[in-house]
Amino acid sequence: MSTHQPRLQTLAQLIPPLTTDLHKGDCGRIASVGGCEEFTGAPYFVASASLRLGVDIAYVICENQAASVIKGYSPDLIVNPYLRLKKNKDTEDIEKTFAVMEKLHSVSVGSGMGTDEGIVDSVVRIIGRARQRGIPAVLDADSLALVCKDPEIIKGYSDAVLTPNVPEFKRLCQALNVEEKENDVECARLVAEKLGGVTIVRKGKVDVITNGSKILVCEEPGGLRRCGGQGDILSGAIATFVAWGYKYKQGAWKYAGSDHIDPQDVNMLASYAACMITRHASFLAYDECGRATMSTSVLEQVDIAFDNKFEQVLKALKPKK
């Protein structure tokens, strides 16, 4: 099966034009679901990457002990301490989470969520709610273990995007009885196919993006550091672009003279754009910091990477009136 790289002009159609007619929320509302006492940085990276790319509002839905820490990282985040450990389970809090989800255009789950049974139960229900509402859900980190345990959670959910790294992808292959091949592009396609057309972003030396029928390969150069947290930045970037894709499919905007993107291709293109931006931000961070590169260094380059790739393209596109 052939692969290709989409044109920047095509990807740019998913980006909301900035006009004087906009209101708060028109450029997207996302949530990062995760964060426990041990892992507070991960959901921060998800939500902050989204804000730096241009969403208007970013929520973090986390466990109570993580909330005050994450609030201290940034006043720009809306932090909701609605996830509960099994020993502190309160059924009212999932309803509070569902109320937040009514406002969202996408949700990222798994970053820093840990493995507590109470949090896991809530995350499963949150994924189900996103599916019920038809909004995109990005699954990373610990949430991928839920898919290995029960693929039916997301099977056939075409608006789900899974972002496994190499060992996580191996576990998905084992859970789905997909034989690992030397051609990992075809292997990724088979995983997406077995999961009923979800989008797989198999992270690695190159990022393989497939929905089981089409394949994109992002070969954008990245930095040489592999510090923890870069996957969370990618999750935030994907959550941003798929949120924009969700609004694009609803007809929230259109650029004059541009061909309409097939709705079935939106999440694939959104994921590719996010991979490209994150890898370029990593490249810029490493170029500046070298071995001292941390994920905060990459986060600080996200908006610059976006401008490098899309600023001139967006200036050439005119919103359709």
GULOKOL-780046 format. One record per residue: x, y, z of N, C-alpha, C in turn; residue in one letter. Coordinates in steps of 0.05 Angstrom, whole numbers, plus 32768, in hexadecimal, padded with zeros to 4 digits. Layout:
% GULOKOL-780046
[[X,Y,Z],[X,Y,Z],[X,Y,Z],'a'];
...
This chain:
% GULOKOL-780046
[[8011,7FE8,8000],[8000,8000,8000],[8012,8019,8000],'m'];
[[800C,802C,7FEF],[801C,8043,7FEC],[8018,8057,8003],'s'];
[[802D,8066,8009],[802B,807B,801D],[8033,8095,8010],'t'];
[[802B,80AB,801D],[8032,80C5,8012],[8032,80DA,8029],'h'];
[[803D,80F1,8023],[803D,8108,8036],[8029,811D,802B],'q'];
[[8016,8125,803B],[8003,8139,8032],[800F,8154,802F],'p'];
[[8003,8165,801E],[800D,8180,801A],[8006,8192,8032],'r'];
[[8017,81A5,8038],[8011,81B8,804E],[7FF7,81C7,8049],'l'];
[[7FF2,81CD,802F],[7FD9,81DB,8029],[7FC0,81CB,8030],'q'];
[[7FC3,81B1,802E],[7FAC,819F,8036],[7FA9,819F,8054],'t'];
[[7FBF,819B,8062],[7FBF,819A,807F],[7FB4,81B4,808B],'l'];
[[7FBC,81CA,807F],[7FB4,81E5,8089],[7F96,81EA,8089],'a'];
[[7F88,81DB,8078],[7F6B,81DF,8077],[7F5D,81D7,8091],'q'];
[[7F6B,81C7,80A2],[7F60,81BE,80BB],[7F64,81D3,80D1],'l'];
[[7F74,81E8,80CC],[7F7A,81FC,80E0],[7F66,8213,80DE],'i'];
[[7F59,8219,80F5],[7F45,822F,80F4],[7F51,824A,80ED],'p'];
[[7F46,8258,80DA],[7F50,8273,80D4],[7F4A,8286,80EB],'p'];
[[7F5D,8298,80F1],[7F59,82AC,8106],[7F4C,82C4,80FA],'l'];
[[7F34,82C9,8102],[7F24,82E0,80F7],[7F18,82F0,810F],'t'];
[[7F0E,8307,8109],[7F02,8318,811E],[7EE7,830D,8127],'t'];
[[7EDD,82F9,8119],[7EC2,82EE,8120],[7EC3,82D8,8135],'d'];
[[7EDB,82D0,813D],[7EDE,82B9,814F],[7ED5,82C0,816B],'l'];
[[7ECB,82AB,8179],[7EC4,82AC,8195],[7ED5,8297,81A4],'h'];
[[7ED6,829A,81BF],[7EE5,8287,81D0],[7EDA,826B,81CB],'k'];
[[7EEC,8259,81C4],[7EE5,823D,81BF],[7EE3,8236,81A2],'g'];
[[7EE2,824B,8190],[7EDF,8245,8174],[7EF8,8237,8169],'d'];
[[7F0F,823B,8175],[7F27,822D,816C],[7F2D,8213,817C],'c'];
[[7F19,820A,818A],[7F1A,81F0,8196],[7F1C,81F0,81B4],'g'];
[[7F0F,81DB,81C0],[7F11,81D5,81DC],[7F18,81B8,81DF],'r'];
[[7F2E,81B2,81ED],[7F38,8197,81F0],[7F3B,8191,820E],'i'];
[[7F3D,8177,8214],[7F43,816F,8230],[7F58,8159,8230],'a'];
[[7F6A,815B,8243],[7F7E,8146,8248],[7F75,8137,8261],'s'];
[[7F6F,811D,825E],[7F65,810D,8274],[7F7C,80FB,827D],'v'];
[[7F85,8100,8295],[7F9B,80F1,82A1],[7FA8,8102,82B6],'g'];
[[7FBD,80F7,82C3],[7FCA,8106,82D8],[7FC2,80FA,82F3],'g'];
[[7FD6,80EF,8301],[7FD2,80E4,831B],[7FE9,80EE,832D],'c'];
[[7FEB,80E6,8346],[7FFF,80F1,8358],[801B,80EE,834D],'e'];
[[8020,80D8,833F],[803B,80D3,8335],[8041,80E1,831B],'e'];
[[802D,80E4,830A],[8032,80EE,82EF],[8021,8108,82EB],'f'];
[[802D,811E,82F0],[801F,8138,82ED],[8027,8147,82D4],'t'];
[[803F,8141,82CA],[8049,8151,82B2],[803B,8149,8299],'g'];
[[8034,812F,8296],[802A,8125,827C],[8011,8134,8273],'a'];
[[7FFB,8136,8283],[7FE4,8144,8279],[7FE9,8162,8275],'p'];
[[7FFC,816D,8284],[8003,8189,8280],[800F,818D,8264],'y'];
[[8020,817B,825C],[802C,817D,8241],[8017,817A,822B],'f'];
[[8004,8168,822F],[7FEE,8165,821B],[7FDE,817F,8218],'v'];
[[7FD5,818A,822F],[7FC4,81A1,822D],[7FD3,81BA,8225],'a'];
[[7FEC,81BD,822E],[7FFC,81D4,8227],[8003,81D5,8209],'s'];
[[8009,81BD,81FE],[800F,81BC,81E2],[7FF7,81C5,81D2],'a'];
[[7FDF,81BD,81DA],[7FC7,81C5,81CC],[7FC4,81E3,81CD],'s'];
[[7FC8,81EF,81E4],[7FC6,820D,81E6],[7FDA,821B,81D4],'l'];
[[7FF3,8211,81D4],[8007,821D,81C4],[8002,821B,81A6],'r'];
[[7FF3,8206,819E],[7FEB,8204,8182],[7FD3,8215,817B],'l'];
[[7FC4,821D,818E],[7FAE,8230,8188],[7F92,8228,8190],'g'];
[[7F8E,8213,81A0],[7F73,820E,81AB],[7F6D,8224,81BF],'v'];
[[7F54,8229,81C3],[7F4C,823F,81D5],[7F4C,8236,81F3],'d'];
[[7F43,821E,81F8],[7F3F,8215,8213],[7F4A,81F8,8216],'i'];
[[7F5A,81F3,822B],[7F65,81D9,8230],[7F5F,81D1,824D],'a'];
[[7F51,81BB,8250],[7F4B,81B0,826B],[7F5E,819A,8271],'y'];
[[7F64,8197,828B],[7F71,817E,8295],[7F5E,8172,82A9],'v'];
[[7F57,8159,82A4],[7F46,814A,82B6],[7F58,8135,82C3],'i'];
[[7F5D,8138,82DD],[7F72,8128,82EA],[7F68,811F,8306],'c'];
[[7F7A,810F,8313],[7F74,8106,832E],[7F79,811D,8341],'e'];
[[7F6B,811D,8357],[7F6B,8133,836A],[7F87,813B,8374],'n'];
[[7F98,8128,8379],[7FB2,812E,8384],[7FC5,813B,836F],'q'];
[[7FBE,8138,8356],[7FCE,8144,8341],[7FC4,8160,833A],'a'];
[[7FAC,8167,8341],[7FA0,8180,8338],[7FAF,8199,8340],'a'];
[[7FB5,819B,835A],[7FC2,81B4,8363],[7FDE,81B7,8357],'s'];
[[7FEC,81A0,8352],[8006,81A1,8346],[8004,81AC,8329],'v'];
[[7FF1,81A0,831A],[7FEE,81A9,82FE],[7FE4,81C5,82FC],'i'];
[[7FD3,81CE,830E],[7FCA,81EA,830F],[7FE2,81FC,8312],'k'];
[[7FF6,81F3,8322],[800D,8203,8327],[801F,8206,830E],'g'];
[[801D,81F4,82FB],[802D,81F5,82E3],[8025,820D,82D2],'y'];
[[800B,8212,82D0],[8001,8226,82BD],[7FE5,822F,82C4],'s'];
[[7FE1,824A,82C5],[7FC6,8254,82C9],[7FB4,8253,82B0],'p'];
[[7FC0,824B,829A],[7FB0,8249,8281],[7F9F,8230,827F],'d'];
[[7FA5,821C,8290],[7F96,8203,828F],[7F7E,8204,82A2],'l'];
[[7F68,81F7,829A],[7F51,81F3,82AB],[7F54,81D7,82B6],'i'];
[[7F5A,81D5,82D0],[7F60,81BB,82DC],[7F49,81B1,82ED],'v'];
[[7F3E,8199,82E5],[7F27,818D,82F3],[7F30,8174,8301],'n'];
[[7F2F,8173,831B],[7F39,815B,832A],[7F23,8146,832D],'p'];
[[7F19,813B,8316],[7F02,812A,8316],[7F08,810C,8315],'y'];
[[7F21,8105,830F],[7F28,80E9,830F],[7F2C,80E0,832C],'l'];
[[7F23,80C8,8333],[7F24,80BF,834E],[7F32,80A4,8350],'r'];
[[7F44,80A1,8364],[7F4F,8087,836A],[7F39,8074,8373],'l'];
[[7F3E,805A,8370],[7F2A,8046,8378],[7F21,804A,8395],'k'];
[[7F34,8050,83A6],[7F2D,8053,83C3],[7F1D,806C,83C8],'k'];
[[7F1D,807F,83B5],[7F0E,8098,83B9],[7EF8,809C,83A5],'n'];
[[7EEE,8086,839A],[7EDB,8088,8383],[7EC1,8097,838B],'k'];
[[7EB9,80A9,837A],[7EA1,80B9,837E],[7E93,80BB,8363],'d'];
[[7E7C,80AF,8361],[7E6E,80AD,8346],[7E67,80C9,833C],'t'];
[[7E65,80DD,834D],[7E5D,80F7,8344],[7E72,8104,8332],'e'];
[[7E8B,80FD,8336],[7EA1,810A,8327],[7EA1,8102,8309],'d'];
[[7E99,80EA,8302],[7E98,80E3,82E6],[7E83,80F4,82D8],'i'];
[[7E6D,80FB,82E6],[7E59,810C,82DA],[7E64,8128,82D6],'e'];
[[7E75,8131,82E7],[7E83,814B,82E3],[7E94,814B,82CB],'k'];
[[7EA2,8134,82C7],[7EB3,8131,82AF],[7EA2,8131,8296],'t'];
[[7E8C,8123,8297],[7E7A,8122,827F],[7E70,813E,8279],'f'];
[[7E6B,814E,828D],[7E62,816A,8288],[7E77,817A,827A],'a'];
[[7E90,8176,8281],[7EA6,8184,8273],[7EA7,817A,8256],'v'];
[[7EA3,8160,8252],[7EA6,8155,8237],[7E91,8160,8223],'m'];
[[7E7B,816A,822E],[7E67,8175,821C],[7E71,818E,820D],'e'];
[[7E87,819A,8217],[7E92,81B2,820C],[7EA9,81AC,81F8],'k'];
[[7EB2,8193,81F7],[7ECB,818D,81EA],[7EC9,8187,81CC],'l'];
[[7EDF,818B,81BE],[7EE2,8183,81A2],[7EF5,816C,819F],'h'];
[[7F04,8165,81B4],[7F14,814D,81B4],[7F1E,8148,81D0],'s'];
[[7F26,812F,81D5],[7F31,8128,81F0],[7F49,8116,81EC],'v'];
[[7F5E,811B,81FD],[7F75,810A,81FD],[7F75,80FB,8218],'s'];
[[7F78,80E1,8217],[7F77,80D1,822F],[7F90,80C0,8232],'v'];
[[7F98,80BC,824B],[7FAE,80A9,8251],[7FC7,80B5,825C],'g'];
[[7FCD,80CE,8255],[7FE7,80DA,825D],[7FE8,80DE,827C],'s'];
[[7FF8,80CF,8289],[7FFC,80D1,82A6],[7FE5,80C6,82B6],'g'];
[[7FD4,80B5,82AA],[7FBC,80AB,82B9],[7FC3,8096,82CE],'m'];
[[7FD9,8087,82CA],[7FE0,8072,82DC],[7FCE,805A,82D8],'g'];
[[7FCE,8048,82EC],[7FC0,802F,82E9],[7FAC,8029,82FF],'t'];
[[7FA6,803D,8310],[7F93,8038,8325],[7F78,8031,8319],'d'];
[[7F6B,801D,8325],[7F52,8012,831A],[7F3C,8027,8319],'e'];
[[7F3B,8039,832C],[7F26,804E,832C],[7F2A,8061,8315],'g'];
[[7F42,8069,830F],[7F48,807B,82F9],[7F43,806D,82DE],'i'];
[[7F4C,8054,82DD],[7F49,8044,82C4],[7F2B,8042,82BE],'v'];
[[7F1B,803C,82D1],[7EFE,803A,82CD],[7EF2,8054,82C2],'d'];
[[7EFB,806A,82CD],[7EF1,8084,82C4],[7EFA,8089,82A7],'s'];
[[7F13,8083,82A1],[7F1D,8088,8286],[7F0E,8077,8271],'v'];
[[7F08,805E,8278],[7EF8,804E,8265],[7EDD,805B,8260],'v'];
[[7ED0,8065,8275],[7EB7,8072,8271],[7EB9,808C,8262],'r'];
[[7ECF,809A,8265],[7ED4,80B3,8256],[7ED7,80AE,8239],'i'];
[[7EE6,8098,8232],[7EE9,8090,8216],[7ECE,808A,820A],'i'];
[[7EBE,807B,8219],[7EA3,8074,8210],[7E92,808C,820C],'g'];
[[7E95,80A0,821D],[7E85,80B9,821A],[7E8E,80C8,8201],'r'];
[[7EA8,80CA,81FD],[7EB2,80D7,81E4],[7EA7,80CA,81CB],'a'];
[[7EA8,80AF,81CC],[7E9D,80A0,81B5],[7E80,80A5,81B1],'r'];
[[7E71,80A6,81C7],[7E54,80AB,81C5],[7E4F,80C6,81B9],'q'];
[[7E5F,80DA,81C1],[7E5C,80F5,81B7],[7E67,80F9,819B],'r'];
[[7E78,80E6,8192],[7E83,80E8,8177],[7E9A,80FC,8175],'g'];
[[7EA8,8101,818C],[7EBF,8113,818B],[7ED9,8102,818B],'i'];
[[7EEE,810C,817E],[7F07,80FD,817D],[7F13,80F8,8198],'p'];
[[7F1F,80E1,819C],[7F2D,80D9,81B4],[7F49,80D0,81AD],'a'];
[[7F5D,80DC,81B9],[7F79,80D4,81B5],[7F81,80C3,81CD],'v'];
[[7F8A,80AA,81C7],[7F92,8098,81DC],[7FB0,8094,81DC],'l'];
[[7FBD,8098,81F3],[7FD9,8096,81F5],[7FE0,8089,8210],'d'];
[[7FF9,8080,8213],[8004,8077,822D],[7FF3,8062,8239],'a'];
[[7FEB,8066,8253],[7FDD,8050,8262],[7FC2,8049,8256],'d'];
[[7FB6,805B,8247],[7F9C,8054,823B],[7F9E,803F,8226],'s'];
[[7FB6,803C,821A],[7FBA,8027,8205],[7FB8,800B,8211],'l'];
[[7FBF,8009,822B],[7FBD,7FEF,8238],[7FA0,7FE7,823A],'a'];
[[7F8E,7FFA,823C],[7F71,7FF4,823D],[7F68,7FE7,8223],'l'];
[[7F73,7FF1,820D],[7F6C,7FE6,81F2],[7F77,7FCA,81EF],'v'];
[[7F8F,7FC5,81F9],[7F9B,7FAA,81F9],[7F89,7F97,8208],'c'];
[[7F7F,7FA0,821F],[7F6E,7F8F,8230],[7F52,7F8A,8223],'k'];
[[7F47,7F9F,8217],[7F2C,7F9D,820B],[7F2B,7FAF,81F3],'d'];
[[7F32,7FA4,81DB],[7F31,7FB4,81C2],[7F16,7FC0,81BC],'p'];
[[7F01,7FB4,81C6],[7EE6,7FBD,81C0],[7EE1,7FDA,81CA],'e'];
[[7EF2,7FE3,81DC],[7EEF,7FFF,81E6],[7EEF,8013,81CF],'i'];
[[7F01,800E,81BC],[7F03,8021,81A6],[7EFF,8015,818A],'i'];
[[7EFA,7FFB,8189],[7EF6,7FEE,816F],[7EE0,7FFA,815F],'k'];
[[7EE5,8003,8146],[7ED1,800F,8135],[7ECD,802D,813B],'g'];
[[7EDC,8038,814E],[7ED9,8054,8156],[7EEC,8064,8143],'y'];
[[7EE2,806C,812D],[7EF3,8078,8118],[7EFF,8093,8120],'s'];
[[7EF5,809F,8135],[7F00,80B9,813F],[7F14,80B5,8156],'d'];
[[7F1C,809C,815B],[7F31,8096,816E],[7F4C,8096,8161],'a'];
[[7F60,80A2,816E],[7F7B,80A2,8165],[7F8D,8096,817B],'v'];
[[7F9B,8081,8174],[7FAD,8074,8187],[7FCA,807A,8180],'l'];
[[7FDA,8081,8195],[7FF5,808A,8190],[800A,8079,819E],'t'];
[[800D,8060,8196],[8020,804E,81A4],[803D,8053,819C],'p'];
[[804F,8051,81B0],[806B,8050,81A9],[8072,8033,81A2],'n'];
[[808C,802D,819F],[8094,8013,8195],[808A,7FFC,81A8],'v'];
[[8090,7FFD,81C2],[8087,7FE7,81D3],[8069,7FE6,81D6],'p'];
[[805C,7FFD,81D7],[803F,7FFD,81D9],[8032,7FF1,81BF],'e'];
[[803E,7FF7,81A9],[8034,7FEB,8190],[8037,7FCD,818F],'f'];
[[804E,7FC3,819A],[8052,7FA6,819B],[803C,7F99,81AC],'k'];
[[8035,7FA6,81C2],[8020,7F9B,81D3],[8005,7F9B,81C5],'r'];
[[8000,7FB0,81B6],[7FE7,7FB1,81A6],[7FE6,7F9A,8192],'l'];
[[7FFC,7F95,8184],[7FFE,7F80,8171],[7FF8,7F65,817E],'c'];
[[8004,7F60,8195],[8000,7F47,81A4],[7FE3,7F44,81AC],'q'];
[[7FD7,7F5A,81B5],[7FBB,7F58,81BF],[7FA8,7F53,81A7],'a'];
[[7FAF,7F5C,8190],[7F9D,7F59,8178],[7FA5,7F42,8166],'l'];
[[7FBA,7F33,816F],[7FC4,7F1C,815F],[7FCD,7F25,8143],'n'];
[[7FDA,7F3C,8143],[7FE6,7F46,812A],[8004,7F3E,812A],'v'];
[[800C,7F2F,8117],[8028,7F26,8115],[803A,7F3E,810E],'e'];
[[804E,7F42,811F],[8061,7F58,8119],[8071,7F51,8101],'e'];
[[8074,7F65,80EF],[8082,7F61,80D6],[809A,7F74,80D4],'k'];
[[80AC,7F6E,80C2],[80C1,7F81,80BD],[80B6,7F9B,80B2],'e'];
[[80A0,7F99,80A2],[8093,7FB0,8098],[807F,7FBB,80AC],'n'];
[[8089,7FCC,80BF],[8077,7FD5,80D4],[8062,7FE8,80CA],'d'];
[[8064,7FF3,80B2],[804F,8003,80A6],[8036,7FF1,80A2],'v'];
[[803A,7FDA,8096],[8024,7FC8,8091],[8019,7FBD,80AC],'e'];
[[802B,7FB9,80BF],[8022,7FAF,80D9],[8010,7FC4,80E6],'c'];
[[8017,7FDD,80E5],[8006,7FF2,80F0],[7FEB,7FF3,80E2],'a'];
[[7FEB,7FEF,80C8],[7FD2,7FEF,80B9],[7FC0,7FD8,80C2],'r'];
[[7FCC,7FC1,80C7],[7FBC,7FAA,80D0],[7FAF,7FAF,80EC],'l'];
[[7FBF,7FBC,80FE],[7FB4,7FC3,8118],[7F9C,7FD5,8115],'v'];
[[7F9F,7FEA,8105],[7F89,7FFD,8101],[7F71,7FEF,80F5],'a'];
[[7F76,7FDD,80E2],[7F60,7FCE,80D5],[7F52,7FBC,80E9],'e'];
[[7F61,7FAE,80FA],[7F55,7F9D,810E],[7F44,7FAC,8122],'k'];
[[7F4C,7FC5,8127],[7F3D,7FD6,813A],[7F26,7FE5,812C],'l'];
[[7F21,7FDE,8114],[7F09,7FE9,8107],[7F0C,8005,80FC],'g'];
[[7F24,800D,80F4],[7F27,8026,80E7],[7F2F,803D,80F9],'g'];
[[7F39,8037,8111],[7F44,804D,8122],[7F5D,8057,8114],'v'];
[[7F67,806E,811D],[7F80,8078,8112],[7F97,8070,8125],'t'];
[[7FAB,8063,811A],[7FC3,805B,8129],[7FDA,806E,8122],'i'];
[[7FE6,8079,8136],[7FFF,8089,8132],[8015,8079,8140],'v'];
[[8023,8069,8130],[8039,8059,813B],[8052,8069,813C],'r'];
[[805A,8073,8154],[8070,8084,8157],[808B,8075,8155],'k'];
[[809F,8082,814A],[80B8,8075,8147],[80CC,8087,8137],'g'];
[[80DF,807A,812A],[80F2,8089,811A],[80E4,809A,8105],'k'];
[[80CF,808F,80FA],[80BB,809E,80EA],[80A0,8097,80F7],'v'];
[[808D,80A9,80F4],[8072,80A4,80FF],[8060,8099,80E9],'d'];
[[8055,8082,80EE],[8043,8075,80DB],[8026,807A,80E4],'v'];
[[8017,8085,80D1],[7FFB,808E,80D7],[7FE9,807F,80C4],'i'];
[[7FD6,8070,80CF],[7FC4,8060,80BE],[7FA9,805C,80CB],'t'];
[[7F95,805A,80BA],[7F7A,8053,80C4],[7F71,8037,80BA],'n'];
[[7F85,8028,80B0],[7F7F,800D,80A6],[7F7B,800C,8088],'g'];
[[7F75,8023,807C],[7F71,8023,805F],[7F85,8036,8051],'s'];
[[7F8D,804B,805F],[7FA0,805E,8055],[7FB8,8061,8068],'k'];
[[7FCF,8068,805D],[7FE7,806A,806D],[7FF5,8085,8067],'i'];
[[7FFE,8093,807C],[8010,80AA,8079],[8028,80A4,808A],'l'];
[[803F,80AD,8081],[8058,80A9,8090],[8065,80C5,8094],'v'];
[[8068,80CD,80AD],[8074,80E7,80B3],[8092,80E3,80B8],'c'];
[[80A2,80EE,80A6],[80BF,80EC,80A8],[80CC,8106,80B0],'e'];
[[80BD,8119,80BB],[80C8,8132,80C3],[80DF,812E,80D7],'e'];
[[80F6,813A,80D3],[810C,8136,80E5],[8105,8140,8102],'p'];
[[810D,8131,8115],[810A,8138,8131],[8124,813B,813F],'g'];
[[8123,8142,8159],[813B,8144,8169],[8146,8129,8170],'g'];
[[815E,8128,817B],[816B,810E,8182],[8166,8106,819F],'l'];
[[8159,8117,81AF],[8153,8110,81CB],[8138,8102,81CD],'r'];
[[8137,80EE,81DF],[811E,80DF,81E3],[8114,80E2,81FF],'r'];
[[8114,80FA,8209],[810B,8100,8224],[80ED,80FB,8227],'c'];
[[80E4,80F2,823F],[80C8,80ED,8244],[80B7,8106,8241],'g'];
[[809F,8103,8237],[808D,8119,8234],[8087,8122,8218],'g'];
[[8099,811A,8205],[8094,8122,81EA],[807B,8115,81DE],'q'];
[[8076,80FC,81E7],[805D,80EF,81DD],[8044,80FE,81E7],'g'];
[[8046,810A,81FF],[802F,8119,8209],[802B,8133,81F8],'d'];
[[8041,813F,81F0],[803F,8157,81DF],[8032,814F,81C5],'i'];
[[803A,8138,81BA],[802D,812E,81A1],[800F,8129,81A6],'l'];
[[8008,811D,81BC],[7FEC,8118,81C2],[7FDC,8133,81C2],'s'];
[[7FE8,8147,81CE],[7FDB,8162,81CE],[7FD8,816D,81B2],'g'];
[[7FED,8169,81A2],[7FEC,8173,8187],[7FD6,8165,8176],'a'];
[[7FD5,814A,817A],[7FC0,813B,816B],[7FA5,8143,8175],'i'];
[[7FA1,8146,8190],[7F87,814E,819A],[7F7F,8169,818E],'a'];
[[7F92,817B,818A],[7F8C,8195,817E],[7F83,8192,8161],'t'];
[[7F92,8184,8151],[7F8C,8182,8135],[7F72,8172,8130],'f'];
[[7F6D,815D,8140],[7F55,814E,813C],[7F3C,815E,8146],'v'];
[[7F41,816F,815A],[7F2B,8181,8163],[7F24,8195,814D],'a'];
[[7F39,819F,8140],[7F34,81B1,8129],[7F27,81A1,8112],'w'];
[[7F2F,8188,810E],[7F23,8178,80FA],[7F06,8173,80FF],'g'];
[[7EFF,816F,8119],[7EE3,816B,8121],[7ED2,8183,8119],'y'];
[[7EDD,819B,811E],[7ECE,81B3,8118],[7ECE,81B8,80F9],'k'];
[[7EE4,81B0,80EC],[7EE5,81B3,80CF],[7ECF,81A2,80C2],'y'];
[[7ECC,8189,80CC],[7EB7,8178,80C0],[7E9B,8183,80C5],'k'];
[[7E98,8193,80DA],[7E7E,819F,80DF],[7E7A,81B8,80CE],'q'];
[[7E8E,81C0,80BF],[7E8B,81D7,80AD],[7E90,81F2,80BB],'g'];
[[7EA1,81F1,80D1],[7EA6,8209,80E0],[7EB6,821E,80CF],'a'];
[[7EC5,8215,80BC],[7ED3,8227,80AA],[7EDA,8218,8090],'w'];
[[7EE1,8228,807C],[7EEB,821D,8062],[7EFB,8233,8055],'k'];
[[7F11,822B,8049],[7F22,823E,803B],[7F1A,8240,801E],'y'];
[[7F19,8258,8014],[7F11,825D,7FF8],[7F24,824F,7FE5],'a'];
[[7F18,8242,7FD1],[7F27,8235,7FBC],[7F34,821B,7FC4],'g'];
[[7F2F,8211,7FDC],[7F3B,81F8,7FE6],[7F28,81E1,7FE2],'s'];
[[7F34,81CA,7FDB],[7F24,81B2,7FD9],[7F1B,81A8,7FF4],'d'];
[[7F03,819D,7FF6],[7EFA,8193,800F],[7F08,8179,8016],'h'];
[[7F10,8176,802F],[7F1E,815E,8038],[7F09,8148,803E],'i'];
[[7F0D,8130,8035],[7EFB,811A,803B],[7EFA,8116,8059],'d'];
[[7EE3,8116,8066],[7EE1,8112,8083],[7EF0,80F9,808D],'p'];
[[7EF1,80E4,807C],[7F00,80CC,8085],[7F1E,80D0,8087],'q'];
[[7F28,80E6,807A],[7F45,80EB,807A],[7F4D,80FF,8090],'d'];
[[7F39,810B,809D],[7F3F,8121,80AF],[7F52,8119,80C6],'v'];
[[7F4C,8103,80D4],[7F5C,80FB,80EB],[7F78,80F2,80E2],'n'];
[[7F7A,80E6,80CB],[7F94,80DF,80C0],[7FA5,80F8,80BB],'m'];
[[7F99,810C,80AE],[7FA8,8124,80A8],[7FAE,8134,80C1],'l'];
[[7F9B,8134,80D4],[7FA0,8142,80ED],[7FB7,8136,80FC],'a'];
[[7FB8,811B,80FD],[7FCD,810D,810B],[7FE8,8112,80FD],'s'];
[[7FE8,8112,80E3],[8001,8118,80D4],[800B,8134,80DB],'y'];
[[7FFA,8148,80DB],[8001,8163,80E0],[800D,8165,80FD],'a'];
[[8001,8158,8110],[800A,8158,812B],[8026,814B,812E],'a'];
[[802A,8135,8120],[8044,8128,8121],[8059,813A,8115],'c'];
[[8053,8146,80FF],[8066,8158,80F2],[806E,816F,8104],'m'];
[[805B,817C,8111],[8060,8192,8122],[8070,818A,813B],'i'];
[[8069,8173,8147],[8077,816A,815F],[8094,8162,8159],'t'];
[[8097,8154,8142],[80B3,814C,813B],[80C4,8165,8135],'r'];
[[80B8,8179,8127],[80C7,8191,8121],[80CE,81A1,813B],'h'];
[[80BB,81A2,814E],[80C0,81AF,8167],[80D7,81A1,8176],'a'];
[[80D7,8186,8175],[80ED,8177,8181],[8108,817D,8174],'s'];
[[8108,8180,8159],[8120,8187,814A],[812A,81A3,8153],'f'];
[[8118,81B6,8155],[8120,81D1,815D],[812A,81D2,8179],'l'];
[[811D,81C3,818B],[8126,81C2,81A7],[8142,81B6,81A9],'a'];
[[8147,81A0,819B],[8161,8194,819C],[8176,81A6,8190],'y'];
[[816F,81B3,817B],[8182,81C6,816E],[818B,81DC,8181],'d'];
[[8179,81E3,8193],[817F,81F9,81A6],[818C,81EE,81C0],'e'];
[[8183,81D7,81C9],[818B,81CD,81E4],[819D,81B5,81E4],'c'];
[[819E,81A7,81CD],[81AF,818F,81CC],[81A8,817A,81E1],'g'];
[[81BB,816F,81EE],[81B6,815A,8202],[81A6,8163,821A],'r'];
[[81A4,817D,821E],[8194,8187,8234],[8176,818A,822D],'a'];
[[816F,8181,8215],[8153,8183,820C],[8140,8174,821F],'t'];
[[812C,8182,8228],[8116,8175,8238],[80FC,8179,8229],'m'];
[[80E7,816D,8233],[80CD,8170,8226],[80C3,818D,8228],'s'];
[[80CB,819A,823E],[80C4,81B7,8240],[80D1,81C7,8229],'t'];
[[80E9,81BE,8221],[80F7,81CB,820B],[80E7,81C7,81F1],'s'];
[[80DD,81AF,81ED],[80CD,81A9,81D5],[80B3,81B9,81D6],'v'];
[[80A6,81BA,81ED],[808D,81C9,81EF],[8091,81E6,81E8],'l'];
[[80A7,81F2,81EF],[80AC,820E,81E9],[80B0,8213,81CC],'e'];
[[80B4,81FE,81BC],[80B9,8201,819F],[80A0,81FB,818F],'q'];
[[808A,81F2,819C],[8073,81E9,818D],[8067,81FF,817C],'v'];
[[8063,8217,8187],[8057,822C,8177],[806A,8235,8161],'d'];
[[8084,8234,8166],[8097,823C,8151],[8096,8227,813A],'i'];
[[8095,820E,8142],[8093,81F9,812D],[807A,81FC,811D],'a'];
[[8064,8203,812A],[804A,8208,811B],[804E,821F,8107],'f'];
[[805A,8234,8110],[805D,824B,80FE],[8070,8244,80E7],'d'];
[[8085,8235,80ED],[8098,822E,80D7],[808A,821E,80C1],'n'];
[[8077,820D,80C9],[806A,81FC,80B5],[8052,8209,80A8],'k'];
[[8043,8219,80B7],[8029,8222,80AD],[8025,8240,80A9],'f'];
[[8036,8250,80B4],[8031,826D,80B4],[802D,8278,8097],'e'];
[[8040,8271,8086],[803E,827C,806A],[8027,826F,805B],'q'];
[[8022,8255,8060],[800C,8248,8053],[7FF1,8254,805B],'v'];
[[7FEE,825A,8074],[7FD5,8266,807E],[7FD1,8282,8073],'l'];
[[7FE6,8291,8070],[7FE4,82AC,8065],[7FD9,82AB,8048],'k'];
[[7FDF,8296,803A],[7FD6,8293,801E],[7FB9,828A,801B],'a'];
[[7FAF,827D,8031],[7F94,8273,8031],[7F80,8289,803A],'l'];
[[7F6A,828B,802C],[7F56,829F,8034],[7F3D,8291,803D],'k'];
[[7F33,8298,8055],[7F1A,828B,805F],[7F03,8291,804C],'p'];
[[7EF3,827D,8047],[7EDB,8281,8036],[7EC6,828F,8045],'k'];
[[7EBB,82A5,803A],[7EA6,82B4,8048],[7E8B,82A8,8044],'k'];
